[in-house]
């Protein structure tokens, strides 16, 4: 495998906020805690060790052991990391993602590989500590439409389950085999099918699959939709119900971001909480201003609680509450001895809105690390690129530019009638001046004829260009097909393709990623199969 790196800015595929963060732009300094460098982790370790309690660690390990007990076997590397988490010298490196079917887009894989690799690098730098990679399973998310499909070899596979509008992790898998699994190509790796065929819920299937793919690397997957874990949320729930403090903090951060020229990524609500109803739905909590006293309505249910009633419910049954995008990161950092959160560009952007929320709750703000991004080019496509005289980095350039480069290499004559247009413009200018002297009423006629002739020349230029291109039509067709395959729909490959499309022909791909990625180098990775 040949590995090339380039800056994120060079790809043209990432937001200015992300590229500015990587460049350590002064305007963004107020929105994060420590920039991701190896040396920064020394202070992060000390800060987290001082704030993370023995009680929190015991609660976490006990819950994780219970969750993994539901699997028939636990990989020895995962078991070893569960044991390590009992020690107060063990910390986590966390990434999170939705429960996309069969892992969904490639960047799901890239997130986890980044976490695994960083944990290894930190162990080398700080051997007196241990570091466990954690995948935070977004089991409480209720947007089923975002996770119920995947793209494989250019075809979309979709599961049209009767969703409940509740936490997707609780979804039963009835009908998934017939509707989706049986439609997949026969050479799909067995663990992808078995994870779902042997599980009763989407959360269980996702844990099985991530263990199959990453168990040897010690990845620990956490489902935070658990009553025992929700106990840590009680003080946060009280503060949110009584004072709506998180919204105030986010609004202040939003004003600062906008003043610095950036658009906030997520919307904060007066109450950044959902309520898990008896019917299994996840509904927003909202204030009802129409009531004589302060009432809190569970959206779409008709249930209305006074503030006092809701506070009592939060203290007695915190498991009925679910944090939204504003409070989920805080919940994560309360539960885990975490040092760093690894996310995509949009995730980094919304974490920038949350530093004040963490300060309100006296919880250390983690180091924010953009996940590794990559472009994988298989052997056949590498060969096609070279035949066209292109490099792996060229694929990020616009197609018209690539056509010009390929055409130039093939000896195509570049057609431009700009000089002729300029000559005719000069001639018509002289005609216009003559008309002005002899009969001013003819000036408009001259201008109309000039416009007509310019259009004719422009049309001739297009026809001549097409004629020149036709001489190399095969090469251009190959280029267009290759560009669409490597950048499907004009997007990065990692946002569209599923890892199965690579693993079928390259079973060692995850190990190759682990070798190639350098999380703290903060560069885009291009992998070419040789």
N, C-alpha and C positions, 0 to 999 in steps of 0.2 A: 504494500500500500504506500503510495506516494502522498505526502502531506504538504500542503501549501497554506500559508495564512495571509490574510489581508485585513485591513481595518474594517470595522463595521460601516464606517462612512463610505468606503470605497464600493460597497455593494449597492448603495443607493436604496436599501430596503428597510432602513430603520429610522425611527423618529429622531428629530433634532434633540429632544430631551434626553434620549438614551446616549446619543453620540456626544452630547455636551457633558453628560455625567462621566462617561469614559475619559473625556478630556479634562475632567475635574474643573469645569467652568465655575468660577467664583459665585455666580448667581445661584447655583444649586446647593452651595455649601450648607445653608441653614436647614435643608430638608433631609439630611441623612446624618448618621452618627459617626461611623468610621468608614473610610474608603477601603475597598477590599485589597489589602496587601498582606503578605505573610506576617510581617511585623505587627500589623494592626490586631491580629488575633491574640497577642499576648495580653493586652489590656482588656479585650473582650472576654477572655477566659476569666480573668480576675473579677470583672464586674458581674458576670453571670454566676460565678461560683459563690459570690457574696450574697446574691439575692435569691438563688434557687434553693428551696428548703428540702430537708430530708423527707418530710411528709409528701411534698409534691413528687419527689423521685419514687417513693414507694407506691404512691397511687398510680403513677404512670406504668411502672414495671408490672404491677399486679394486673392492671387492665390489659396490657400487651400480652402477658402470658395467657390470660383468659381468651383473648382473641385468637392467638395462634394455636390454642388447644383445640380449636374447631377444625384445624387442618389434620389430615391423616398423618403427615410427617412434617417436621420443621427442619429445614436445611441446617446442618451443623454450624455454618458460618452465621446464620441468623440467630441460632440459639446462643452462640458465643457472644453476640452483640447484645442480646437480651440480658445475659449475665453481666456484661460490662456496664450496662445502664444502671445497675444497682450501686455502682461505685461513684463516690462524689467527685472523682477525677475524670469522669466520662461526660462528653458533651455531644450534641447532635449537630449535624449539618442537614438542613431541611429544604426540600422542595415540595410543591403541592400541585395537584392537578385534578381535573374532573375525571369521572370514571368512564372515559371514552371506551366504546366497545373495541375489544381486541387492540387496545392502546391508542387507537385513533391516529392522529398525525405523528410524524417522526419526532417532533419536538418534545412529545411526552417522554420518549426514550432519551433524548439529549439532556433533558432536565435531570433525570435520575443518574445518568452517567457522569454529569458534572458534579453531582453531590458525592458520588462514590469516589471520584478522582480527587476531589478536594479533601475528603476525609483522609485519604492516603497521604496526600502531601502534608497535611497538618500533623499527622502522626510522625512523619519524618522530621519535621521542624520542631515539634514539641513531644518528644518520646515519653515524657513523664505523664502525659495525658492520653486518653483514648477518645476516638471520634467515630460516631455511628451515623451513617447516612440514613435519613428518614424520608419516606414518601408519605406526605399528608394526603390521605384520601378524601376528596371533597364529597363525602357521602351525604351531606345535608343539602347540597345544591338541589334545586328542584327544576332546573331548566333541561328537561328531557330531550328537547329538540336539538340541543347542542352536542349531545353525546350518543345519539341513537344510530349513528351511521359511520362508515369509513369508506375511503377510496382505495381501491386496490387494482393495479394494472389498468387505470383509466376508467374503472367501473365503480359506481356507487352501490354499496350494500347498506340496507336500512332495516331497522327493526321497528315495526309499527305496533308497539305494545300499547295496551290500554293503560296509559300513565295515570297516576293519581294526583299529580300536582304536589306530591310530598317528596321527602328526601329520596334521591335516586338510589342511594345505597341499599334501601330497604326493598327495592323492586324485586318481585319474584321473576324467574326466568322462563316462565311458561311460554311456549311458542317460539322462543328464540332459536332453538335447534332447527326446527322445520323452516322457519321464515328466513333465517340468515345463515346459520352454520352450514346447513346442508347445501347452500347455494355457492359456497366458497370453492375455489379451485381445489382439486384433489391433493395437490402437493403442499398445501398449507401445513406448516409444522404442527405436530400433534399437540403440544402444550396449549396452543391457542384454542383448539376445540375442547380439549379435556377440561380446561379451567372452568368453562361455562357448563359443560355437560355434567360435571360432578359437583356443581354448586347450586344452592337454592336461592341466593340473592346476588344482586350485581356487586355488592361490596365483597362478598365471599369470593366470587369469581375473579374480581380484580386482584385481591390478595393472592389467590392461587397463581394467577398469571405472572404477577410481579415477582413472586418467589421463584417460579420456573425460570424467568429471564434473568433475575438478579440475585437469587438466593446465594450463589457461590461468592458474591461480593458482600454479603452480609446486610443487604438492604432490609430495613424494618419498615413495614407499612402500618400506619396508624389510622384507625377509624375513631374519630372524636365524637361520633353520635352515640354516646354511652353515658348512662345516668351517673356512674361514679366519677367520670371526668367532669361532667357539667357542674359538680359541686364548686369547682374553682371559680365559676362565673358569678356566684352569688353577689359578691361586692360590686362587680361590674354591672350586674342587672339592677341592683339597688340604685347605683349612681345614674344609670341610664334612665330609669323610670322616674326618678325624682328630679333630676336636673338636666337631662339631655346634654350632658357634658361633651360627649364625643362629637356631636354635631357642631358645637361651638368651636372645638379645637380644629375640626376639619375646615370649617368656614374661614377661620383665621389663616390656615395654611393655604387655602384656595386663593385668598386675596393676595398673599405674598407671591404665590406661583404666577398669578395673572400679571402682577406688577413686574415680575421678572420676564414676562413674555411667553409663558407656558400655559397651556390649557389643562385644567384638572381632568383626571382620567375617569373618576367615578363620582357619582352623585351621593351626597350624604343627606339623610333624612332626620327629622326631629327625633325619631326613635329608630335607631339602627338595629332593630330586632325583628325576628320572625317568631311566630307562635306555632308550635306543632299541635294541630287540633286532634281531637278524638277520632275524626274521620280520616286521619292520616295525611292531611294536607299541611303545607307550610305557608302560612299566611302572614302578611305584614301586620305589625302593630301600629295603630295610628290614633292620634288624638281626635276626639270628636268635640269640636268647638260648639256644636249646637246644644249640648247638654248644659243644664244649670250649673253643675259642678264639673270638675275635671274628670272626664271619662276617657277610657282607652278602649278603642274598638279593635277587635280582631277582624281584619278586612275579609269581606265576603262571607262572613259567618253570622252576622247579626248579634254576636256576643259583645257585651260591653261591660267593662270592669272599672270600678273606681281605682284611683291610684293606690289606695290602701289595700284593696283586694288583690291587685296585681303584685304588689310588693310581697304580700303574704304567700301568694302562689310561687313567686320567684324563690323565696326562702325555702319553701317546702318541696317544690318540684321544679328545680332549675332545668331538668331534662326536657321540660316542655317548651323551653326557649331555645332559639337558634340565632346566633349572631349573623349579621349580613356582612357584606364585603368590607365594611369599615371596622367591625369588631372581630371578625374572624382571625386576622393576624394577631390581635392581642390575646385571644383565646389560645392560639397556637403557642405563643411565647410564655403564657402562664403554665401550660402543660409540660413543655419540653425544656431540657437544659440546653437550649439552642444558642448557637453563636452566629449563624449566617442563614439568610433565606435566599434561595436561588430561584429566580423567576424570569419570565420573558420581559420584553421591553415595556409592555402595558402594565405588568405587575409591578415592576420597579417604579413606574410612574405613579401608581396609586399608593404604594407604600410611602412615597414622598409627601402624601397628604396626611400621614398618620403619626408623625413624630410627636405631635402635641398630645395625641390620645395616649400614647405610651407614657409620656411625662405625667399626665394626670393620674395614672395608675401606678407610678413608680416601678415600671417594668423596663429593663434595659432594651433599647432599640437595637435589633440585630444588624450585623453587616449585611448590606444588600449587594448581591452578586448577580449580574445578568448571566443567564445560562449560556453554555456553549451553543453556538449555532454552526451548522455545517451544510456543505453541499457534497453529496456522494455521487461519483461518476464511475459507473461500472466499466469493465474492460472494453466492451463493444462500443460504448459511447466515447470512451477515451480515443479509440482508434478513429472514430468518425470525426472527432474534433481535429485530430492531427492531420487527417486527409484534407480537411478544409483550411489548414494552416492556422488554426486557432488554439489558444491555451485554455486551461480550465478556468482561469480568471476572466477570460473574455465573455463567458456566458452571462455575466451580470450586465453587460452593455446592451443598449437598445438594439433591436433587430435591424433597423435601417443602417446603423453604424456597422454592424457585422456584415451586412450585405455588401456595403462599400468595400470593406476590408477584403472579403472573399473575392469580390469582383476584380479588385485591383490585383490580387495575387493571380487570378486567372487571365489577366490581360484584357479585361473588359474596358472598352472605351467609355469614359465618363461623358455623358451628354449634358451640355448646358448651353442654352441659347441666350444667356444673360447679356453677352456682348452684343448680340444682334438686337436684342430688345433695347439696349442702351443707344445703339446707332439709330434705330427707328424713332426712339423718343427724341433724339436730337433733331432728326429730320422733321418730325411733326412740330417741334418747337419753332423751327424756322418757318414752316407752313402757317402756323398760328400767328406768328409775327407779321407775315405777309398779308394774311386775311385781315388782321387788325388795321393795317394801313389802307388796304383797298376796299374792304367791305366788312366792318365789324360784326355784321349779322352772321357771317360765315364762321366765326370763331367756334361757336358751339358745334357746328357741323364737323369742323376739323377735329375737335376733341372727341366727338362720338366715333369718328372713323379711326382715330388713334386707339381708342378703347377696343374697338372691334378687331383691329389688326393685332393688338397685343394678345387678345384672347386666342386668335388663330395661331400665333406663334407659340403660345403656352401649350395649346393642344398638340401642336407638332412636337414640342419638346417631350411631352408625355409619351407620344407614340414612338418617337425615336428611342426613348429610354427603355420602353417595353421591348422594342426590337433588340436592343443591346443586351437586355436581361435574358431574352429568349435563347440566346446563344449558350447561356450557362444555367438554363432552367433547372436541370437536374441537381446541380450543386446548391442552388437557392432553395429548392424544395427540401433537400436533405437538411440544410441549415435551419429552415423553419420548423421542420419536424423535431430536430434535435433540441432546438431552443425551447419548444413547447414541452418536450419531455423533461428537460432539466429544470425548467421554470414553468410548471403547469399553470395555465391561466394567467401567466405573467407574475405569479407569486413564487416565493421561495419554495423549493422542493419540500422542505421540512414542514410546511403548513398544509400540504396536500397529501403526500404519499404516506403509506403505512409501512412499517418496518418489515412486514412479511414479504413485500416485493423485493427486498434485499436479502433477507435471511434464506429464502428458498434457494438462491444461487450462491449465497455467501454466508454460511452458518456461523462463521467466526466474527461477524460484523461488530457485535457489541464489544468484544475484546479489542478489536481494532480501534473502535472509538475511544476506549479507555486509554489505549496507548497514545492516541493522537491528541486528545484534548489536554489543554493546559488552562484550567479555569481562570487563574489569576493573570494570565497573559492578556486577557480581554481582547481577543482577536477572533475573527471569523475563520473557520477551518474548511479547507477544501481537500477531500480525500479522493484520490484517483486509484482505481484498481489496476495493477500492472499485470 
